[in-house]
């Protein structure tokens, strides 16, 4: 399935917001580390959503 970038970012944003609201991220003492963790989560969604592991 091919998704455009806007759709990917909207999905990543929604899922990240839900994860934050449900305290699914570890809160580091250093807020920068917490932000990095959240960024990795967001980027992972953007970079993998719509991709398939199947050889097509």
N, C-alpha and C positions, 0 to 999 in steps of 0.2 A: 504494500500500500504506500503510495506517495503522498506525503503531507507537505503542505507549504510551510515556510518558516514561521509565518504568523500563527498558524495552528499549533505548531510545535511549542512555540514560546508561551502561548496561552495555556496549553495543557501543562507545561512545566511549571508555570506560575501558579496555577490552581493546585496542583499536587504539592508544590512546595509550601504554599500557604496552609494547606490542610495538615501537612506534616508538622509545621511550626505550631499550629493551633493545638495539635494533639501531643505536643512535647516529644516528638520522635527523634529529635536531635540531641546529642550530648552537648551540654552547656559547659564549655571550657572556661577556665578562670580568665583566660585572655579572650576577649570578645572577637578579636581578629581571627583566632583559630575557629571559633564557632561559625563565623561568617564564611570562612574557607570551606568548612564542612558542608554548609548549606549550598554554597556555590557548586561544589562537586556534585551534589545531589541534583541540582537544577540542570547543570551541564550534561550529566549522564542521561537525563530524560530527553533533552533536546537532541543529543547525538545518537540515541538509540531508538526512539519511538518511530514506528513505521518500518523499521528494518526487519529483515527476516534472516534467521540462521540457515534457512534452507538454501541449497544450491539451486538456483533457478536458471 
